[in-house]
Amino acid sequence: MTKLATTTTTTTTDAGSRTDRRVLKRVLIYMVATHVFLGFLALLFELGGRG
């Protein structure tokens, strides 16, 4: 008889704190920083195209 593998959900912890929230914060910070950088780059292209 074959034994079916069971999956259990575990939370990843690092030094006692949950890491998924820290990863989410880091992703949000990277997204905001990327949008700010690309907005600045678009502004430079817009101002450079006027000259």
Secondary structure as UniProt FT lines:
FT   STRAND          13..14
FT   TURN            15..16
FT   STRAND          17..18
FT   HELIX           19..50
//
